Amino acid sequence: MFTIEHDFDATVITLIDEAEPNTRPLNEDIVIQSFDDRVIVEQMHPDGDEVMQVVFTIHQLTELRLALNLPEGNYRIERQE
């Protein structure tokens, strides 16, 4: 399950872990905040009260999106100015 919210300066997507009862422990929700110049992925650390955060530039996010559909190897995506 997931939710999408549009805030003033960001789009916020929350991925909510779901599982059949007693099949596995649930993971913490993942919150993805999309801004004009970056994307932030957050998740609460399972052993504490700390939020873990990863920040992607838009270029890094583009490379990640492309990498999900490519075979194993090394790639360089040329920026078009």
N, C-alpha and C positions, 0 to 999 in steps of 0.2 A: 504494500500500500504506500502511496506517497501523496503529498500535498504540494500545491504551488500557490505562492502568495506574491503579489506585486507590491513592493514597498516604494517609497519615494525615489530612492536611488539604486534599488537592487531588486532582482527577482530571487525569491527564496524557495528552494525545493527541499522538502524534508522526506527522506526515505525511511519508512517505518518497517522494522523487521517483523515478520509474521511467521509463525510455524504452528503446525498441529500441536495440540497439547501433549506435553511429556515426550516430544521427539528430540528436542535439543534446547539448550539455553538460548534465550533471545539476545541479540546484539543490541547495543545502544543505537538510537536513531542517528542517521547521517544527515547533516544540514549543509546544503550547497547554496552559497550566496553568489549571485552573478552580477557584477558591476560592469561598467563600460570598459575598464582597463584590466580587470582581473577576476578570477573566480576563487572563492574560498570554500574549502571543504572542512567541516568540523565534525568531531565525534567525541563524546565524553569518554575518558579513559575508563575501562571497565573496573580498575582497581582503586579508583579514587575520585576526587572531585575536580580533577583537572580536565579542561577541554583541549584536545589535540587538534591542531590546525595545519592545513597545507594550503599554500597560496600558489595559484597558477597564473602566469600571464596569459593573455589571449592566445599568443603564439604557441605557448606550451600546451594549452588546451587543444588547439588545432592539431598539434603533433600527436597528442594522446588519442584524439578521435580517429585520426588516420591510422595510428599504430594498431588500434583494435581490429582493423580489417586487413592487415598486411602479414605476410609470412615472416618467419624468423630472418633477421639480417640487420644491417646498418643502413640508415636512411638519413638524408638531409632534405628538408623541405625548403625550397627556395622561396623567399619572400618576394611578392610582386609589389613594387612601389607604385 
